[in-house]
Amino acid sequence: MSQEDYQPSLRDYIAIVRRHLLLIVATFITVSAAAIAVALLVSPVYQSTGTIMVESQQIPTDLVQATVTSFADERIQIIKQRVMTRENLLRIIDKYKLFEDRSLTFTPSEQVDKMRDLIEVQLVNANVQGQRGSATIAFKVSFEDRHPDVAQRVANELVTLFLNENVKVRTERATQTTEFLTQEANKLRNDLNTLEGRIAAYKQENGAALPQNSALSLNAIQRLESDLRTSQRDYSAAEEEARSLDVELASAKAAVASAAAAVGGGSSEADMVDMNRAELQKLRGQLAQMQEIYTDNYPDVRTAKRRIAALEKAIADAAKQPPAPSAAGNGAGAGLPVAPSVAAAQMVVAKIESRMAAARSRMGALRAEQGQLQARLREAENQMLKAPQVERGLAALMRDHETAQRKYEEIRAKQMNAQVAENLEGEQKAERFTLLEPPIAPDRPIKPNRRKMIALGLILAAVAAAGAVMLLETLRGTVRGVGALMAVVGQRPLVVVPYITIAREHARRRQLLVRAGVTTVLALMLALVAVHFLYMPLDTLAFKILLRLS
């Protein structure tokens, strides 16, 4: 059997323990004492927690819809980021003198990071019927510190920040929503007013061509046509009257000429006849020209024929009349009855000329009136022809107006809802955060767990003692026991002589035990003195230890 195949027996293990009993006890006591000291001397950490409940909207949502519709957990995370800003955390650190003992080694950034690690926000969820997953009904805000009163004050500060920030966030969002909708409503109202102005200008520009005015335009055209026919009829009557007066004027002038011839003698009569013949010749030339163009039924042709007939009659009458005596032969008394006839004939000529002037003036007025009526008629007809295009343009404008009106009404409705929601937020009737449990000063720390630390220290002490013995046995390499010797030499010894302890060795062992005991006692006493004077009085420490262990 080789040394590698040798397995120590239970007796060997017992012998090892007996040989190193002092080392085992010393190591176990030292490590256990250190673990217990660490467990008892580690500074406790207290945690103060405040619970905030998320209350639903008090007024039914089907009556008033809030502008803040995000989930509570999302809003809590947003508020958490806004609360845990560098500015807020540094203000809290300065206010409550946190990390004052480590202010020389902690930079402001490290203090802020440590502060964030000490703050905890825990959501409380519950399954709500009608919703997928769980809904956040509350959340807890906690802060850790070595002093319970500081933990309570800081936690209360954080809870207040969360409550105020929630009100601020909801109010700001509601106000921003209302302002945005108000701006959009004003913009749409301006657009609507612009469209209404364009529609009014378009209607004013194309009033007669509008679809709703088609019947009026048609009636206007009919009235204009009727007025034009009446004017043309009046013009024709005035023209016919002028022609008649022209014939009468020719006859009247012939009569004046005859009367003048009777009064003034043969030379005057001959002059008048010559004038009538010249006029007749002129009229015959004009008639010939008109007959080449017009028919015999044309009014001017007929008028010229009547004037020619009147002149021919006047010339014939003048030819039949005997020569008048001279003025000297007749004497003054013979000319007295003839002069009134010449004056009467001249008065008739003047009246006819006045009537002709009135007729021609009326004809000019009627001609101007016809021009105006024809222009208005053409304009009305053009407007009627433009009606389809005008209707199309008006339909496009009205469609844009209806779209703008609908958008404006929708924005106005949303604006009113936003204003109601803003009032809802202002009066705290919407979803809100309510302090359910305020932070209190904790009466026991949350860490460290001293019992677990002490138990772990005892386990570590046992492991350390076993490890020390194993290390010592391995490093020495001493062969102990018959089995180990047989494994080395390969033969069984004939006689086993036990170790004989002499009196000097017994005395030395007792002396070592006494020294170890005295050293241990002195170390414990020194440790107790150091704890009493440097950390805490022993009676107070003992009371706290008993209190914590209980």
Secondary structure, DSSP 4 states (H G I P E B T S, - for coil): --STT----HHHHHHHHHHTHHHHHHHHHHHHHHHHHHHHHSPPBEEEEEEEEEEPPSS-TTT---S--S-HHHHHHHHHHHHT-HHHHHHHHHHHTTT-TTTTT--HHHHHHHHHHHEEEEEEEEE-TTSSSEEEEEEEEEEEESSHHHHHHHHHHHHHHHHHHHHHHHHHHHHHHHHHHHHHHHHHHHHHHHHHHHHHHHHHHTSTTSGGGHHHHHHHHHHHHHHHHHHHHHHHHHHHHHHHHHHHHHHHHHHHHHHHHHHH-HHHHHHHHHHHHHHHHHHHHHHHHHHHHS-TTSHHHHHHHHHHHHHHHHHHHHHHSPPPPPHHHH-TTTTTTTHHHHHHHHHHHHHHHHHHHHHHHHHHHHHHHHHHHHHHHHHHHHHHHTHHHHHHHHHHHHHHHHHHHHHHHHHHHHHHHHHHHHHHHHTT-SSEEEEEE-----SS-SB--HHHHHHHHHHHHHHHHHHHHHHHHHHH----SHHHHHHHHSS--S--PPP---HHHHHHHHHHHHHHHHHHHHHHHHHHHHIIIII--HHHHHHHHHHHH-
